[in-house]
């Protein structure tokens, strides 16, 4: 018990509405876990007959509509006409529709359409939900508030991956996973409708000024744009974990790791994320946000090198893959709360939705670049395909240089 308290400590004292949001995100995460790691394998299977490049392009197309969704979400979340709650409700309904479309995919164009609708739903969701957390937390507790909401996501994803693997082994149907995902979004919508009221206290007198100037304020913030450059790099890295790694492990590691083993590897990835989310957040709280992101960068480089090793060594491939997914789990949990808290602290209160929208746009760009580039690279003959992972590791040097510039810019703002 003493060890448990020393590692985790007491749970943070958060607003009750944040805990309700965490529960809703947990339920939605279960559905997402059903599809997240299995979708690339299914879409690239013989059943659909699509190349990895085509699958990578379709998955990357989420970012095209995601840009539109994130832009709208920033405006809608800050607008008294819509607010955070209505924007979240709309996002869950759109995402549910997308999952039903993907469940009925039989070719490239249906896959592309479903991903475009999915991107719109994701784009509407993230700025709004991040703004809710910012509304309900103060500066000192905000880092842990973001950490524990991500914990809800990770727990849901982990459970979803386990259940998804069991369902595939019993039923042999990937399509059923998307139906479960669609239902989970509908359940999340019900949680929002019943239990989460509007969290932002709008100033009606400032409404017109806000809608006209919110994006102008953000676009003129030099520090925000320095951050955006490096954040695109981070989101590109994260996209590799969920799109390129399953394909790489399945086709390039020895004779190919089985779906069950890949499921176990990513379950381990998420379990470690769950266990270390709060301890890492509390450890990094003593450092500036930029320093915390540098720590994450170093771990990304190590994780990519280890992933690349799994494809070129002839022994101990599974233990190295296990180590790689573990290191990348720590890199992810070090990145996510620090990035969201940095933007929320940087934003003027009246336009926090717009700032978080721009932060979320980085995900759209990163998730377009990552899957397309990875899909094209993995379609190349060996040894060129194996250069994907050391290539990503080299880019981390640029990320660290930009983060040092960001740290100086943040200090000068204070």
C-alpha positions in Angstrom: 0.0 0.0 0.0 2.8 2.4 0.8 4.5 1.7 -2.5 1.2 2.2 -4.3 0.8 5.6 -2.7 4.3 6.6 -3.3 4.0 5.8 -7.0 0.5 7.1 -7.7 -0.3 9.3 -4.8 -3.9 10.4 -4.2 -6.0 11.0 -7.2 -6.2 14.7 -8.1 -9.2 16.6 -6.7 -11.0 17.4 -9.9 -14.4 18.9 -10.8 -17.1 16.2 -10.8 -17.9 17.0 -14.4 -14.4 16.1 -15.5 -14.9 12.6 -13.9 -18.1 12.2 -15.9 -16.3 13.2 -19.1 -13.6 10.7 -18.3 -16.2 8.0 -17.9 -17.7 8.9 -21.3 -14.3 8.9 -22.9 -13.6 5.5 -21.4 -16.7 4.1 -23.0 -15.9 5.7 -26.4 -12.3 4.5 -26.1 -13.5 0.9 -25.8 -15.1 1.2 -29.2 -12.1 2.9 -30.7 -9.9 0.2 -29.3 -11.9 -2.3 -31.3 -10.8 -0.8 -34.6 -7.7 1.3 -34.0 -5.0 -1.3 -34.4 -7.0 -3.8 -36.5 -8.2 -1.4 -39.2 -4.9 -1.2 -41.1 -4.5 -5.0 -41.1 -8.1 -5.4 -42.3 -8.0 -2.8 -45.0 -4.7 -4.1 -46.4 -6.0 -7.7 -46.3 -6.8 -9.8 -49.4 -10.5 -9.4 -48.7 -10.4 -5.8 -49.9 -7.3 -6.2 -52.2 -5.9 -2.7 -51.5 -2.2 -1.8 -51.6 -0.6 -0.4 -48.5 -0.2 2.9 -50.3 -3.9 3.1 -50.9 -4.7 2.1 -47.3 -2.2 4.7 -46.0 -3.8 7.4 -48.3 -7.3 6.5 -47.1 -6.3 6.6 -43.4 -4.4 9.8 -44.0 -7.5 11.4 -45.6 -9.0 11.6 -42.1 -6.8 14.7 -41.8 -8.3 16.4 -44.8 -11.8 16.6 -43.3 -10.3 16.8 -39.9 -8.9 20.3 -40.7 -12.4 21.5 -41.5 -13.8 19.9 -38.4 -11.1 21.4 -36.1 -11.6 24.8 -37.6 -15.3 24.7 -37.0 -15.0 23.2 -33.6 -12.7 26.1 -32.4 -15.3 28.6 -33.6 -18.3 26.7 -32.3 -16.8 25.9 -28.9 -16.1 29.6 -28.2 -19.5 30.7 -29.6 -22.5 31.1 -27.3 -24.7 29.9 -30.1 -23.1 26.4 -30.0 -20.7 26.0 -27.0 -18.6 23.0 -26.0 -21.6 20.7 -25.2 -23.4 20.9 -28.5 -20.2 20.6 -30.4 -19.3 17.4 -28.5 -22.8 16.0 -29.2 -22.5 16.7 -33.0 -19.0 15.1 -33.0 -20.1 11.8 -31.5 -23.1 11.5 -33.9 -20.8 12.1 -37.0 -18.2 9.6 -35.7 -20.9 7.0 -35.2 -22.1 7.5 -38.8 -18.5 7.1 -40.0 -18.0 3.8 -38.2 -21.2 2.4 -39.7 -19.9 3.4 -43.2 -16.5 1.7 -42.5 -18.3 -1.4 -41.4 -19.7 -1.7 -44.9 -16.5 -0.9 -46.8 -15.9 -3.1 -49.8 -13.5 -0.9 -51.9 -11.3 2.1 -51.9 -13.9 4.8 -52.4 -16.1 3.6 -49.6 -13.1 3.4 -47.4 -12.1 6.9 -48.4 -15.6 8.3 -47.8 -15.8 6.7 -44.4 -12.5 8.0 -43.3 -13.4 11.5 -44.5 -16.6 11.4 -42.3 -14.5 10.0 -39.4 -12.1 12.9 -39.8 -14.9 15.4 -39.5 -16.1 13.8 -36.3 -12.7 13.6 -34.8 -12.0 17.2 -35.8 -15.2 18.4 -34.1 -14.4 16.4 -31.0 -10.9 17.3 -29.8 -10.9 21.1 -29.5 -14.3 20.9 -27.7 -13.4 18.2 -25.2 -10.0 19.8 -24.5 -11.8 23.1 -23.9 -14.1 21.4 -21.4 -11.1 20.2 -19.4 -9.5 23.7 -19.5 -12.8 25.3 -18.3 -13.0 22.9 -15.3 -9.4 23.0 -14.1 -7.0 25.7 -12.8 -3.4 26.2 -14.0 -1.9 24.2 -11.2 -4.1 21.1 -11.5 -4.6 21.4 -15.3 -1.6 19.2 -16.2 -3.0 16.3 -14.1 -6.5 17.0 -15.3 -5.3 16.4 -18.9 -3.3 13.4 -17.8 -6.2 11.7 -16.1 -8.6 12.3 -19.0 -6.0 10.7 -21.2 -6.0 7.9 -18.7 -9.7 7.3 -19.3 -8.9 7.1 -23.1 -6.1 4.7 -22.5 -8.1 2.4 -20.2 -10.9 2.3 -22.8 -8.5 1.6 -25.6 -6.8 -1.2 -23.7 -10.0 -2.9 -22.9 -11.2 -2.4 -26.5 -8.1 -4.0 -27.9 -8.4 -7.0 -25.7 -12.1 -7.5 -26.5 -11.5 -6.8 -30.2 -8.8 -9.5 -30.3 -11.2 -11.9 -28.6 -14.0 -11.1 -31.0 -11.8 -11.6 -34.0 -10.6 -15.0 -32.7 -14.2 -16.1 -32.0 -16.1 -14.6 -34.9 -13.4 -13.9 -37.5 -15.1 -10.7 -38.5 -13.3 -7.4 -38.6 -16.5 -5.6 -39.8 -18.2 -6.3 -36.5 -15.6 -4.2 -34.7 -16.7 -1.1 -36.6 -20.3 -1.7 -35.6 -19.2 -1.9 -31.9 -17.3 1.4 -32.4 -20.4 3.1 -33.8 -22.5 2.0 -30.9 -19.8 3.3 -28.4 -20.1 6.8 -29.9 -23.8 6.7 -29.5 -23.4 5.7 -25.8 -20.9 8.5 -25.3 -23.4 10.9 -26.9 -26.0 9.9 -24.3 -23.5 10.5 -21.4 -22.8 14.0 -22.7 -26.5 14.8 -23.2 -27.5 13.6 -19.8 -24.6 14.5 -17.5 -22.4 17.3 -19.0 -23.9 20.8 -19.1 -22.2 23.7 -20.9 -19.0 24.5 -19.1 -18.0 27.9 -20.6 -19.4 31.1 -19.1 -19.8 33.2 -22.2 -19.7 37.0 -22.2 -22.6 37.9 -24.5 -21.3 41.4 -24.9 -18.1 40.1 -26.4 -19.7 37.6 -28.7 -19.3 39.5 -32.0 -15.8 40.6 -31.1 -14.8 37.1 -30.2 -16.1 35.5 -33.4 -14.3 38.1 -35.5 -11.0 38.3 -33.7 -10.4 34.9 -32.1 -8.5 33.4 -35.0 -6.6 36.7 -35.6 -5.3 36.7 -32.0 -4.1 33.1 -32.4 -2.6 33.6 -35.8 -0.5 36.5 -34.5 0.9 34.5 -31.5 4.5 33.7 -32.5 5.1 31.3 -29.6 2.0 29.3 -30.6 3.3 28.8 -34.1 6.8 27.7 -32.9 4.9 25.1 -30.9 2.8 24.0 -33.8 5.8 23.1 -35.9 7.1 20.7 -33.4 3.7 19.5 -32.5 3.1 18.4 -36.1 6.3 16.3 -35.7 5.0 14.7 -32.5 1.6 13.8 -34.0 3.3 12.3 -37.0 5.3 10.1 -34.6 2.1 9.0 -32.8 0.5 8.1 -36.1 3.3 5.6 -36.8 2.4 3.7 -33.6 -1.2 3.2 -34.7 -0.8 2.8 -38.5 2.7 1.7 -39.5 3.7 -0.5 -36.6 0.9 -3.0 -36.9 1.7 -3.5 -40.6 5.5 -3.6 -40.0 5.2 -6.2 -37.2 2.7 -8.2 -39.4 4.8 -8.3 -42.6 8.4 -7.3 -41.9 9.4 -9.0 -38.6 10.7 -12.5 -39.4 7.9 -14.5 -41.0 5.4 -12.0 -39.6 3.9 -11.6 -36.1 0.4 -13.0 -35.7 -2.6 -10.8 -35.2 -2.9 -12.2 -31.6 0.7 -11.3 -30.8 0.3 -7.8 -32.3 -2.8 -7.4 -30.2 -0.8 -8.5 -27.1 2.0 -6.0 -27.9 -0.4 -3.1 -28.2 -2.3 -4.2 -25.1 1.1 -4.0 -23.3 1.6 -0.5 -24.9 -1.7 0.7 -23.5 -1.4 -1.0 -20.1 2.0 0.7 -19.6 0.4 4.0 -20.6 -2.3 3.5 -18.0 0.1 2.6 -15.2 2.5 5.4 -15.9 0.2 8.2 -16.9 -0.1 9.9 -13.5 3.4 9.1 -12.3 5.0 10.5 -15.4 2.7 13.6 -15.3 3.7 14.2 -11.7 7.4 13.7 -12.4 7.4 16.1 -15.3 5.4 18.7 -13.4 8.6 20.1 -12.0 9.9 21.0 -15.5 8.7 23.5 -18.0 6.4 22.2 -20.7 9.1 22.5 -23.3 11.6 20.5 -21.2 8.9 17.8 -20.7 8.5 17.6 -24.4 12.3 17.2 -24.9 12.2 14.3 -22.5 9.4 12.8 -24.7 11.5 13.4 -27.9 14.4 11.4 -26.6 12.1 8.5 -25.9 10.6 8.7 -29.4 14.0 8.3 -30.9 14.9 5.3 -28.8 11.5 3.7 -29.5 11.9 4.1 -33.3 15.4 2.6 -33.3 14.1 -0.4 -31.3 11.2 -0.8 -33.7 13.5 -0.8 -36.7 15.7 -3.4 -35.0 12.8 -5.9 -34.9 12.9 -6.1 -38.7 16.6 -6.7 -39.2 17.6 -9.0 -36.3 17.1 -12.8 -36.5 16.5 -13.5 -32.9 14.7 -12.1 -29.8 12.3 -10.2 -32.1 9.3 -10.4 -29.8 11.2 -9.1 -26.7 12.6 -6.2 -28.7 9.1 -5.4 -30.1 7.8 -5.5 -26.5 10.6 -3.1 -25.4 9.9 -0.8 -28.4 6.2 -0.5 -27.7 6.9 0.1 -24.0 9.3 3.0 -24.7 6.9 4.5 -27.1 4.1 4.3 -24.5 6.2 6.3 -22.1 7.0 8.8 -24.9 3.3 9.2 -25.6 2.2 9.8 -22.0 5.0 12.3 -21.5 3.8 14.2 -24.6 0.0 14.3 -24.4 -0.7 16.2 -21.1 2.3 18.5 -21.5 1.2 19.6 -25.0 -2.5 20.2 -24.0 -1.5 22.1 -20.8 1.0 24.2 -22.7 -1.6 25.5 -25.2 -4.3 26.0 -22.5 -1.9 28.0 -20.4 -0.8 30.0 -23.5 -4.3 30.9 -24.7 -6.3 34.0 -23.6 -9.4 32.7 -21.7 -11.9 34.1 -24.3 -10.4 32.3 -27.2 -9.2 29.0 -25.7 -11.3 27.0 -28.0 -9.6 28.5 -31.0 -6.1 27.9 -29.6 -7.0 24.3 -28.8 -8.4 24.0 -32.3 -5.0 25.0 -33.8 -3.4 22.5 -31.4 -5.7 19.9 -32.8 -5.0 20.9 -36.4 -1.5 19.7 -35.8 -3.0 16.2 -35.4 -4.7 16.5 -38.7 -1.5 17.4 -40.5 0.6 14.8 -38.6 -2.0 12.1 -39.3 -2.0 12.9 -43.0 1.8 13.0 -43.4 2.5 9.9 -41.2 0.2 7.2 -42.8 0.8 8.4 -46.4 4.6 8.5 -46.0 4.7 5.2 -44.0 2.4 3.4 -46.4 4.6 4.5 -49.4 7.8 3.5 -47.6 6.5 0.1 -46.6 5.5 -0.6 -50.2 9.2 -0.3 -51.2 11.4 -3.4 -51.4 13.8 -4.2 -48.6 16.1 -2.8 -47.3 14.4 0.6 -48.2 11.2 -0.2 -46.3 13.4 -0.8 -43.1 14.7 2.8 -43.3 11.4 4.1 -42.1 12.2 3.8 -38.4 15.8 5.2 -38.4 14.5 8.0 -40.6 12.0 9.0 -38.0 14.7 8.8 -35.2 16.9 11.3 -37.1 14.1 13.8 -37.3 13.9 13.9 -33.5 17.1 16.0 -33.6 15.2 18.7 -35.3 12.3 18.4 -32.8 14.7 19.0 -29.9 16.2 22.1 -31.6 12.7 23.6 -32.1 11.7 22.8 -28.5 14.8 24.7 -27.2 13.6 27.7 -29.2 10.1 27.3 -27.8 11.4 27.2 -24.3 13.2 30.5 -24.8 10.1 32.0 -26.3 7.9 30.9 -23.4 10.3 32.3 -20.9 10.5 35.7 -22.7 6.6 35.8 -22.6 6.8 35.7 -18.8 
